[in-house]
Amino acid sequence: MGKYLNIGNAGFEAVRKGHYVDKTGMISFINSTLGTTDKLTCVSRPRRFGKSFAAKMLCAYYDKSCDSRALFEGLEITGDPSFLKYLNQYDVIFLDITEFTSDAFIKGEMQNVVINLENKVIDELAAAYPDVDREDDLPNMLYSIADKTGNKFIFIIDEWDALFREKKDDTVQQEAYIRLLRGLFKNSGKTDKMIEAAYMTGILPIKKYGTQSAMTDFKEYTMLAPKKLTEYVGFTEEEVRNLCDQSGMDFEKMRKWYDGYSFNRIKSVYSPNSVMEAIKNEEFGSYWTQTETYATLQFYIDMDEDGLKQAITQMLGGAAIKIDPGVFQNDMTTIKSKDDVLTLLVHLGYLAYDADTKSVRIPNEEVREEFIRAVTVGKHTEIAGLIHNSEHLLEATLNMDEDAVAAAIEEAHKAGTAPTFYNNEQALRSVIRFAYISCVDEFLRIEELPSGHGYADVVFFPKKTSAMPLILIELKWNRTEEGAIAQIKSRDYPQVLKDYGGNLLLVGINYDPKSKKHTCSIEAYKKQGKKLL
């Protein structure tokens, strides 16, 4: 066993000793690509989304220097007819680019990082195949071995894009790295003879990296389109339920904190590292985001591209924002628009992307806390002020303090996160949406909830874990707040909520265009039979 060639199965053995969630079905997928035109696979995921675990699993399965049958006993892959056919049958070259670049940086060898990587792998190949003449570059060395012995290699490259992310301005080393990758994976004649398969992981997609992309033949599976590998992005809801049952953790709280990534094939995917940390610590909180700190997020949202401030505010309030991810160049330097920033945040895991609506949103409580932390200390002082104001607004609403509610809505309007001038109730609703941002912690917001005689403008339903009352808001423009409450009663809006067993607050809000003032009326909802009092 070596450090790069046939590293063995110790990594996967350590993974199996913990609370392992069976993801060996991915091996079946990779097996189906061996030796085919689809043999080059690149999976891009955020940090702490299980990329390295998968790489260790694949090393343990294919590496011919070890016997891994016992490690896979009882797992999904053993039911696949291909399991024994390919188990421990290949020379595997494993490269952890993050570890390698970090080591080179410590030793002061970054100026030769690529050639040093090649030489270290060639040294191990030369020792393993002493009858093959040593070549000066890695592609030719692999080709010579394949030509003389007929052996093919499987490449597993973890964090392939680390050099581009950590040495953004070192174009010399980047170009050398691209040439190496082109030599390995772009020459169809050589590649087919010496490479049986390649599995690469990274944070960003690869197809737009530079003008000399080394990997146009790779099949990509990203946070925008994971396709057949969707169930391996993170944990599925069934897997999380099983973990909660085994550990005694509250599933609903687990969902609130770590769910939120949704794809066409699977609508509920959880952040895997955070789920496992919560179980290990028996406590819910921010785990994945602590791996990078809020500085990364703050840097990109502080770029303040056109429309970014309003988009972030809307998402903090629970809204989804449409984007065009096609403009993003798949790097962290050529950021030119709001859509570039938001697409990058999808790949970093800070936003969830819906392919059907082409929109993004904040996925869960863990990430929302990170956004609030970033805007509170960053350049977006208006958003920070809006968040604090919203907390006061919710408190005033619950206390039925009508003047304080009107004043807080006035502050939200002045914050500039909605139309400057009202011309109808729809414009007023946009301010209400921003003003009640803090409600997303405890409530689900529904707009235009249908009733028997019309629509309730805005309804905040308490989440299952909340003890808050339901809040029903009716809006008026150039009318009266009392008229808003009267409309609620006359149209019997609460009847649509008659099965709701908790407390209700009726809130009427009016904007007077002459005085340019908001006014508010609040009443507690009481029932007598089915009638509203």
Backbone torsions as a table, in degrees:
resi	resn	phi	psi	omega
1	MET	NA	143.5	-179.8
2	GLY	-122.1	-171.0	178.2
3	LYS	-86.2	-24.6	-178.8
4	TYR	-123.2	-38.3	-179.8
5	LEU	-97.5	120.3	177.0
6	ASN	52.1	72.0	-175.4
7	ILE	-80.7	-7.2	176.4
8	GLY	90.7	-165.1	-173.3
9	ASN	-117.7	14.7	-176.9
10	ALA	-62.3	-36.1	-179.7
11	GLY	-62.1	-47.0	180.0
12	PHE	-71.7	-31.7	177.4
13	GLU	-60.8	-40.6	178.3
14	ALA	-66.4	-38.3	178.1
15	VAL	-62.7	-41.8	-177.3
16	ARG	-66.0	-22.5	-178.7
17	LYS	-76.7	-13.2	178.6
18	GLY	-94.3	-161.8	175.6
19	HIS	-78.0	81.8	-173.5
20	TYR	-81.4	128.8	173.1
21	VAL	-98.8	122.3	-171.7
22	ASP	-66.0	109.0	176.2
23	LYS	-118.6	23.1	-176.3
24	THR	-72.9	-8.5	174.9
25	GLY	-59.4	-23.9	176.8
26	MET	-61.3	-31.0	180.0
27	ILE	-61.9	-39.6	177.8
28	SER	-57.8	-41.9	179.0
29	PHE	-63.1	-47.9	-179.1
30	ILE	-63.8	-39.2	177.4
31	ASN	-57.4	-37.2	-178.3
32	SER	-69.4	-14.5	-179.0
33	THR	-99.6	-11.3	-173.5
34	LEU	-55.6	126.2	176.2
35	GLY	72.0	4.5	-179.8
36	THR	-100.3	178.9	177.0
37	THR	-72.2	-8.3	177.4
38	ASP	-102.3	19.4	-171.2
39	LYS	-74.5	-9.3	-179.4
40	LEU	-102.7	114.4	-174.1
41	THR	-121.1	132.3	174.4
42	CYS	-126.4	123.6	180.0
43	VAL	-112.7	120.3	177.0
44	SER	-108.9	130.5	-177.3
45	ARG	-144.8	159.4	172.9
46	PRO	-67.1	167.9	173.3
47	ARG	-60.1	147.2	176.4
48	ARG	65.7	26.9	175.9
49	PHE	-109.0	25.0	170.5
50	GLY	86.5	13.3	-178.5
51	LYS	-63.2	-46.3	-177.7
52	SER	-68.3	-34.6	176.1
53	PHE	-59.6	-43.5	179.8
54	ALA	-64.9	-39.8	179.5
55	ALA	-62.9	-42.9	178.6
56	LYS	-64.8	-37.7	178.0
57	MET	-61.7	-45.4	-178.8
58	LEU	-67.1	-38.8	175.8
59	CYS	-59.3	-46.8	-178.5
60	ALA	-62.6	-35.3	-176.5
61	TYR	-75.6	-44.8	-172.3
62	TYR	-90.0	-26.8	-172.2
63	ASP	-60.2	119.8	-176.2
64	LYS	-81.7	-3.0	-179.4
65	SER	-85.1	-2.2	-177.2
66	CYS	-138.9	168.9	176.3
67	ASP	-114.8	108.9	-172.9
68	SER	-107.9	11.7	-174.7
69	ARG	-57.3	-41.9	-177.4
70	ALA	-66.3	-31.7	-179.4
71	LEU	-66.5	-27.9	-176.9
72	PHE	-98.8	2.0	-178.8
73	GLU	-59.8	130.6	178.3
74	GLY	82.8	-1.0	-178.8
75	LEU	-95.1	164.2	-172.3
76	GLU	-55.2	-40.4	-173.5
77	ILE	-61.3	-26.1	-176.7
78	THR	-67.2	-16.9	177.0
79	GLY	-87.0	-2.0	179.3
80	ASP	-86.9	133.0	179.5
81	PRO	-58.1	-22.4	-178.0
82	SER	-85.7	-3.7	-172.2
83	PHE	-54.6	-58.1	-176.9
84	LEU	-73.8	-25.6	-177.5
85	LYS	-60.8	-39.5	-174.6
86	TYR	-110.9	-3.1	-176.9
87	LEU	-63.0	120.6	176.8
88	ASN	52.8	49.7	-176.7
89	GLN	-115.3	0.0	-171.0
90	TYR	-131.4	154.8	162.5
91	ASP	-74.9	126.1	-178.8
92	VAL	-116.2	127.1	173.6
93	ILE	-103.8	117.6	-177.8
94	PHE	-111.3	125.6	179.2
95	LEU	-125.5	118.1	172.2
96	ASP	-98.4	98.7	-171.9
97	ILE	-68.5	-33.3	177.2
98	THR	-63.0	-46.6	179.0
99	GLU	-63.7	-41.0	-177.1
100	PHE	-66.7	-45.7	-179.6
101	THR	-67.2	-36.9	178.3
102	SER	-64.0	-42.8	179.1
103	ASP	-64.0	-41.4	179.3
104	ALA	-65.1	-37.9	179.5
105	PHE	-64.5	-43.8	-180.0
106	ILE	-62.1	-38.4	-177.8
107	LYS	-86.5	-0.1	-179.8
108	GLY	70.7	31.9	-175.9
109	GLU	-112.9	19.0	-175.9
110	MET	-63.3	-26.6	-178.7
111	GLN	-68.4	-17.9	179.5
112	ASN	-127.1	28.6	-171.2
113	VAL	-60.4	-39.4	-175.7
114	VAL	-72.8	-46.0	-179.6
115	ILE	-66.4	-33.4	176.6
116	ASN	-65.9	-40.9	176.9
117	LEU	-59.1	-48.2	179.2
118	GLU	-57.7	-48.3	-175.1
119	ASN	-63.3	-38.7	-178.9
120	LYS	-67.1	-38.8	177.4
121	VAL	-70.1	-40.4	178.9
122	ILE	-61.9	-39.0	179.0
123	ASP	-57.9	-44.4	-178.7
124	GLU	-70.2	-36.8	177.3
125	LEU	-65.0	-41.8	-179.9
126	ALA	-63.4	-37.7	178.5
127	ALA	-69.6	-34.9	-179.3
128	ALA	-77.7	-27.6	-178.7
129	TYR	-127.4	72.1	-175.9
130	PRO	-65.8	-19.7	-178.9
131	ASP	-83.8	-4.0	179.7
132	VAL	-102.7	130.6	179.8
133	ASP	-61.5	138.1	179.9
134	ARG	-70.8	134.9	175.7
135	GLU	-106.1	161.7	-176.7
136	ASP	-84.2	-15.7	178.4
137	ASP	-131.8	156.0	-172.2
138	LEU	-66.1	-46.0	179.7
139	PRO	-57.0	-43.1	-179.4
140	ASN	-68.9	-33.7	178.3
141	MET	-65.3	-44.9	178.3
142	LEU	-63.4	-39.4	-178.8
143	TYR	-65.9	-40.2	179.7
144	SER	-63.6	-40.5	178.4
145	ILE	-64.9	-46.4	179.8
146	ALA	-62.6	-39.2	-177.7
147	ASP	-67.2	-37.0	-176.1
148	LYS	-85.9	-34.8	-173.3
149	THR	-109.1	-19.5	-175.2
150	GLY	81.8	-0.2	-180.0
151	ASN	-75.4	138.8	173.0
152	LYS	-111.3	158.0	-175.2
153	PHE	-113.8	151.1	169.4
154	ILE	-111.1	125.0	177.6
155	PHE	-96.3	133.2	170.5
156	ILE	-126.5	112.6	-175.5
157	ILE	-117.3	113.6	-179.5
158	ASP	-94.9	135.0	-179.0
159	GLU	54.8	52.9	-175.9
160	TRP	-57.1	-30.3	-173.6
161	ASP	-92.3	11.8	-176.5
162	ALA	-59.4	-37.5	-179.3
163	LEU	-63.8	-36.9	178.8
164	PHE	-72.5	-33.2	-178.1
165	ARG	-81.2	-39.6	-174.2
166	GLU	-90.2	-21.8	177.6
167	LYS	-126.2	62.9	-173.2
168	LYS	-56.3	-32.7	-172.6
169	ASP	-101.5	-1.7	-177.6
170	ASP	-88.3	78.2	-176.2
171	THR	-68.4	-25.7	179.9
172	VAL	-64.5	-49.9	179.8
173	GLN	-69.2	-34.8	177.5
174	GLN	-62.3	-43.4	179.4
175	GLU	-67.0	-37.5	177.4
176	ALA	-64.9	-39.4	178.8
177	TYR	-65.6	-41.7	178.0
178	ILE	-61.9	-41.7	179.3
179	ARG	-62.3	-40.1	178.5
180	LEU	-62.8	-46.5	-178.4
181	LEU	-66.1	-36.5	176.4
182	ARG	-63.6	-40.5	179.0
183	GLY	-64.2	-32.8	-179.1
184	LEU	-80.9	-41.0	-165.8
185	PHE	-122.8	-1.4	-175.7
186	LYS	-106.0	-24.1	-179.5
187	ASN	-83.9	98.2	-171.0
188	SER	-57.1	-38.6	-179.4
189	GLY	-64.5	-49.8	179.7
190	LYS	-70.9	-44.5	-176.7
191	THR	-58.2	-46.4	-178.4
192	ASP	-63.3	-30.6	-177.1
193	LYS	-79.8	-31.5	-171.9
194	MET	-111.7	-16.2	-176.6
195	ILE	-114.4	119.5	175.6
196	GLU	-83.7	-34.5	177.0
197	ALA	-168.1	160.6	173.2
198	ALA	-139.7	138.2	176.4
199	TYR	-128.6	115.7	-178.5
200	MET	-119.4	143.7	173.7
201	THR	-119.2	154.4	175.7
202	GLY	-164.6	176.9	175.9
203	ILE	-90.3	-37.9	-178.3
204	LEU	-106.5	151.8	171.6
205	PRO	-61.9	167.0	-170.6
206	ILE	-114.8	-18.1	-164.3
207	LYS	-68.0	-15.9	-178.5
208	LYS	-110.8	12.3	-178.6
209	TYR	-71.2	102.7	174.0
210	GLY	71.3	179.5	-179.3
211	THR	-87.2	-10.9	-179.2
212	GLN	-119.2	54.1	-178.1
213	SER	-54.4	128.1	-176.9
214	ALA	-82.9	-9.9	-163.4
215	MET	-134.8	42.0	178.2
216	THR	-67.9	-17.4	179.3
217	ASP	-85.5	-7.0	178.8
218	PHE	-75.0	141.5	171.3
219	LYS	-89.0	123.8	-173.3
220	GLU	-102.7	142.4	178.2
221	TYR	-132.7	106.3	-168.4
222	THR	-118.4	177.9	175.6
223	MET	-71.2	-15.1	173.3
224	LEU	-86.3	-35.3	-177.6
225	ALA	-149.5	80.9	179.5
226	PRO	-75.6	-14.9	174.4
227	LYS	51.1	-127.7	-174.2
228	LYS	-65.5	-15.1	-178.2
229	LEU	-100.3	19.4	-177.1
230	THR	-56.9	-43.6	-175.8
231	GLU	-68.0	-9.1	178.9
232	TYR	-103.0	3.7	175.7
233	VAL	-63.4	-46.8	-179.9
234	GLY	-155.8	-149.8	177.8
235	PHE	-91.4	138.7	174.7
236	THR	-81.1	167.1	-178.6
237	GLU	-63.2	-39.2	178.6
238	GLU	-62.1	-41.8	179.2
239	GLU	-64.3	-39.6	-179.9
240	VAL	-69.9	-39.5	175.9
241	ARG	-58.2	-44.0	179.8
242	ASN	-62.9	-41.5	178.7
243	LEU	-63.7	-40.6	178.8
244	CYS	-65.8	-39.8	177.8
245	ASP	-62.9	-41.2	-178.2
246	GLN	-70.2	-34.4	-173.4
247	SER	-100.2	-12.0	-177.4
248	GLY	78.7	16.6	178.8
249	MET	-82.8	152.9	-179.4
250	ASP	-75.9	115.6	-176.1
251	PHE	-65.2	-40.6	-178.3
252	GLU	-63.1	-39.0	176.6
253	LYS	-68.5	-37.8	177.4
254	MET	-60.7	-40.8	178.9
255	ARG	-63.7	-46.2	-178.7
256	LYS	-59.7	-40.5	-174.0
257	TRP	-81.1	-37.3	-165.9
258	TYR	-128.4	-3.6	176.7
259	ASP	-80.2	-178.6	169.8
260	GLY	125.0	-14.8	177.0
261	TYR	-87.9	126.3	-171.4
262	SER	-132.4	137.7	-178.1
263	PHE	-136.1	169.0	-177.1
264	ASN	-59.4	-41.8	-175.0
265	ARG	-80.6	-35.4	-179.0
266	ILE	-135.4	123.7	-172.5
267	LYS	-88.6	-6.2	-177.5
268	SER	-141.8	106.4	-179.6
269	VAL	-126.2	134.7	-174.1
270	TYR	-106.2	152.2	173.7
271	SER	-68.5	112.4	-169.7
272	PRO	-68.2	-44.1	-178.4
273	ASN	-61.7	-40.7	-177.9
274	SER	-66.7	-40.4	177.4
275	VAL	-60.4	-46.6	-177.5
276	MET	-67.1	-37.4	178.0
277	GLU	-66.9	-39.7	178.3
278	ALA	-61.6	-41.6	179.1
279	ILE	-67.2	-43.8	-178.5
280	LYS	-64.1	-39.5	-177.7
281	ASN	-91.3	-8.2	-177.0
282	GLU	54.5	41.0	-177.1
283	GLU	-158.7	135.9	178.3
284	PHE	-86.4	144.7	179.3
285	GLY	173.1	-172.1	-179.4
286	SER	-87.5	111.5	179.5
287	TYR	-113.1	-51.6	-178.3
288	TRP	-62.4	-44.3	-175.8
289	THR	-66.3	-25.3	179.3
290	GLN	-68.7	-14.4	-178.8
291	THR	-72.7	-19.4	-179.7
292	GLU	-124.6	-15.3	-171.9
293	THR	68.2	165.6	-175.9
294	TYR	-73.2	-8.3	-174.8
295	ALA	-59.9	-38.6	-179.8
296	THR	-62.6	-49.1	178.6
297	LEU	-62.8	-44.2	-177.8
298	GLN	-60.0	-40.2	-178.1
299	PHE	-58.0	-44.5	-175.0
300	TYR	-78.8	-36.7	179.6
301	ILE	-76.7	-20.5	175.6
302	ASP	-77.0	-6.6	176.7
303	MET	-65.8	-22.4	170.4
304	ASP	55.9	44.1	174.4
305	GLU	-63.1	158.1	-174.0
306	ASP	-53.6	123.4	177.6
307	GLY	84.7	-3.0	-175.8
308	LEU	-68.2	-40.5	-178.1
309	LYS	-59.6	-47.3	-179.1
310	GLN	-66.5	-37.6	179.1
311	ALA	-62.2	-44.2	179.8
312	ILE	-64.0	-41.4	179.4
313	THR	-61.3	-44.6	179.7
314	GLN	-63.0	-41.0	-179.3
315	MET	-69.0	-35.8	175.5
316	LEU	-62.2	-28.2	176.3
317	GLY	-85.1	3.7	176.0
318	GLY	98.3	5.7	-177.8
319	ALA	-85.5	160.5	173.1
320	ALA	-104.9	143.1	-175.9
321	ILE	-118.4	128.4	178.5
322	LYS	-72.5	140.7	177.9
323	ILE	-138.8	165.2	171.5
324	ASP	-114.8	95.3	-176.7
325	PRO	-70.9	-12.5	-177.3
326	GLY	-68.4	-17.2	-178.2
327	VAL	-82.8	-15.4	-176.1
328	PHE	-71.3	135.0	-176.2
329	GLN	-92.9	9.4	175.6
330	ASN	63.3	36.5	169.9
331	ASP	-143.7	176.1	-174.8
332	MET	-104.3	12.0	-175.7
333	THR	-116.7	-37.5	-176.7
334	THR	-92.5	63.4	178.7
335	ILE	-91.3	116.9	-173.4
336	LYS	-121.0	-10.4	-173.8
337	SER	-151.8	169.4	174.9
338	LYS	-58.1	-41.9	-179.1
339	ASP	-63.8	-34.2	175.7
340	ASP	-61.1	-46.7	-178.9
341	VAL	-62.3	-47.6	-176.2
342	LEU	-67.7	-35.9	177.4
343	THR	-67.3	-41.9	176.4
344	LEU	-59.2	-40.8	-179.8
345	LEU	-66.7	-25.8	172.6
346	VAL	-64.9	-48.1	-178.4
347	HIS	-66.1	-30.0	178.6
348	LEU	-81.5	-8.2	176.9
349	GLY	92.6	0.3	-178.4
350	TYR	-79.8	-18.2	177.7
351	LEU	-131.9	151.2	173.9
352	ALA	-103.3	142.0	-176.8
353	TYR	-112.2	133.7	176.4
354	ASP	-107.5	110.5	-175.9
355	ALA	-67.4	-29.7	-179.5
356	ASP	-67.5	-44.4	-177.7
357	THR	-98.3	-5.7	-176.7
358	LYS	52.8	48.7	-178.1
359	SER	-132.6	161.1	179.9
360	VAL	-124.3	156.7	178.3
361	ARG	-155.4	163.0	174.8
362	ILE	-74.5	124.7	-168.2
363	PRO	-74.1	-36.8	-171.4
364	ASN	-159.6	-179.7	-176.0
365	GLU	-65.2	-37.8	-179.2
366	GLU	-58.5	-48.5	-177.8
367	VAL	-74.3	-34.9	178.4
368	ARG	-60.6	-40.0	176.4
369	GLU	-59.7	-37.6	179.7
370	GLU	-67.1	-40.0	176.9
371	PHE	-62.1	-46.6	-179.1
372	ILE	-61.9	-40.4	178.7
373	ARG	-62.6	-41.1	-177.4
374	ALA	-68.6	-44.8	-177.7
375	VAL	-74.4	-24.7	-179.4
376	THR	-67.8	-36.6	-178.4
377	VAL	-104.1	-2.1	-177.7
378	GLY	-93.0	-158.1	-176.4
379	LYS	-78.6	-19.3	-173.0
380	HIS	-83.2	67.7	-177.4
381	THR	-65.6	-29.2	179.1
382	GLU	-64.4	-41.0	-179.9
383	ILE	-67.3	-42.3	178.2
384	ALA	-59.2	-43.4	178.4
385	GLY	-63.9	-38.1	179.5
386	LEU	-64.7	-39.1	178.9
387	ILE	-63.4	-46.2	179.2
388	HIS	-64.1	-41.6	179.5
389	ASN	-63.0	-37.4	-179.3
390	SER	-65.2	-36.5	177.8
391	GLU	-62.7	-40.9	177.2
392	HIS	-66.7	-37.3	-179.7
393	LEU	-63.4	-45.7	179.5
394	LEU	-62.8	-42.5	178.9
395	GLU	-61.8	-42.4	179.6
396	ALA	-65.8	-37.0	178.6
397	THR	-63.9	-46.4	-179.4
398	LEU	-64.8	-31.2	178.4
399	ASN	-85.5	-0.6	-179.9
400	MET	57.9	37.2	177.8
401	ASP	-91.3	91.9	-170.7
402	GLU	-63.6	-41.5	-179.2
403	ASP	-65.9	-40.5	179.6
404	ALA	-66.7	-37.0	177.1
405	VAL	-63.3	-47.2	179.6
406	ALA	-60.4	-40.8	-179.8
407	ALA	-66.2	-40.4	-179.6
408	ALA	-67.3	-38.2	177.4
409	ILE	-66.8	-35.9	176.1
410	GLU	-60.4	-42.1	178.8
411	GLU	-64.5	-40.0	178.5
412	ALA	-63.0	-38.4	178.8
413	HIS	-65.2	-38.5	-179.1
414	LYS	-71.9	-18.4	-175.8
415	ALA	-68.1	-14.2	176.6
416	GLY	79.5	21.2	179.8
417	THR	-96.2	5.4	-178.0
418	ALA	-148.1	176.5	-178.5
419	PRO	-53.2	136.9	-178.8
420	THR	-66.1	-36.6	-178.0
421	PHE	-118.0	133.9	173.6
422	TYR	-83.3	138.7	169.7
423	ASN	-131.4	-0.7	176.8
424	ASN	-167.0	178.3	-179.2
425	GLU	-69.2	-25.6	179.0
426	GLN	-64.0	-41.0	177.6
427	ALA	-65.1	-39.4	176.2
428	LEU	-62.0	-38.2	-180.0
429	ARG	-62.2	-36.1	-180.0
430	SER	-63.0	-35.5	176.9
431	VAL	-70.3	-41.7	178.7
432	ILE	-59.4	-40.0	179.8
433	ARG	-58.5	-44.7	179.0
434	PHE	-72.1	-39.9	-174.2
435	ALA	-61.4	-35.7	-176.7
436	TYR	-98.4	35.7	-179.6
437	ILE	-55.2	-42.6	-174.8
438	SER	-65.5	-14.2	178.9
439	CYS	-64.3	-20.1	-176.7
440	VAL	-62.9	-21.9	179.5
441	ASP	-67.4	-39.5	-171.9
442	GLU	-114.4	-12.6	-170.7
443	PHE	-129.8	158.5	165.0
444	LEU	-104.4	128.9	-177.7
445	ARG	-96.6	130.5	174.4
446	ILE	-126.1	129.7	178.5
447	GLU	-104.8	143.3	179.8
448	GLU	54.7	54.0	176.3
449	LEU	-70.0	121.6	-177.0
450	PRO	-70.9	143.0	172.5
451	SER	-129.3	-171.1	-178.2
452	GLY	-68.8	-22.7	-173.4
453	HIS	-132.9	29.1	179.1
454	GLY	146.4	-154.6	-176.8
455	TYR	-130.3	135.4	171.6
456	ALA	-79.2	128.8	-172.8
457	ASP	-58.6	-57.4	-178.9
458	VAL	-139.7	131.4	176.6
459	VAL	-127.3	129.6	174.5
460	PHE	-106.0	108.3	178.2
461	PHE	-88.7	127.1	175.3
462	PRO	-62.7	138.4	174.9
463	LYS	-69.2	162.8	-174.5
464	LYS	-57.2	-31.7	-176.7
465	THR	-88.9	2.7	-175.0
466	SER	-102.4	147.4	175.5
467	ALA	-101.4	11.8	-177.8
468	MET	-71.5	156.6	172.4
469	PRO	-78.7	159.4	172.1
470	LEU	-74.1	137.7	-178.0
471	ILE	-117.2	120.0	178.8
472	LEU	-110.4	121.2	-174.8
473	ILE	-114.6	128.6	174.6
474	GLU	-114.7	133.7	-174.5
475	LEU	-111.4	144.1	175.5
476	LYS	-136.0	144.7	175.9
477	TRP	-120.8	121.1	-179.5
478	ASN	62.3	35.3	174.3
479	ARG	-127.3	-129.0	176.0
480	THR	-142.5	153.6	177.2
481	GLU	-68.6	-32.7	176.3
482	GLU	-64.4	-35.3	177.6
483	GLY	-65.1	-32.9	177.5
484	ALA	-65.2	-44.6	178.0
485	ILE	-64.6	-41.1	179.8
486	ALA	-61.8	-37.0	179.4
487	GLN	-66.4	-38.8	177.2
488	ILE	-57.5	-44.3	-177.1
489	LYS	-71.8	-43.7	-176.1
490	SER	-67.3	-35.5	-179.4
491	ARG	-90.4	-2.2	174.8
492	ASP	56.6	39.7	179.3
493	TYR	-51.7	-41.5	-176.4
494	PRO	-64.2	-12.9	178.4
495	GLN	-63.4	-29.3	177.2
496	VAL	-68.0	-16.0	-179.7
497	LEU	-108.9	18.5	-170.5
498	LYS	-62.1	-24.5	179.7
499	ASP	-84.9	-5.7	178.4
500	TYR	-72.9	126.7	-171.3
501	GLY	-91.9	-8.5	-175.7
502	GLY	-91.8	-169.2	178.5
503	ASN	-79.8	152.9	179.1
504	LEU	-128.8	144.4	170.7
505	LEU	-118.1	132.3	176.0
506	LEU	-101.6	125.0	-175.8
507	VAL	-123.7	121.0	174.9
508	GLY	-107.6	128.4	-178.3
509	ILE	-127.8	131.3	-180.0
510	ASN	-127.6	146.9	173.7
511	TYR	-119.5	126.2	179.2
512	ASP	-98.1	111.2	-176.6
513	PRO	-67.1	-21.7	179.2
514	LYS	-76.2	-50.5	179.9
515	SER	-84.3	-13.8	-176.6
516	LYS	56.4	42.1	-179.3
517	LYS	-124.7	146.8	172.2
518	HIS	-95.7	142.3	173.4
519	THR	-131.1	157.9	-171.5
520	CYS	-142.4	145.5	171.8
521	SER	-133.5	135.7	-177.7
522	ILE	-130.9	133.5	175.4
523	GLU	-133.2	145.8	172.5
524	ALA	-80.2	139.2	-179.1
525	TYR	-86.9	129.3	177.6
526	LYS	-125.6	148.2	179.9
527	LYS	-113.8	143.2	166.4
528	GLN	-131.6	99.6	-169.9
529	GLY	68.8	-115.6	178.5
530	LYS	-115.4	11.2	-176.6
531	LYS	-100.4	149.5	178.6
532	LEU	-91.4	129.2	179.5
533	LEU	-99.2	NA	NA
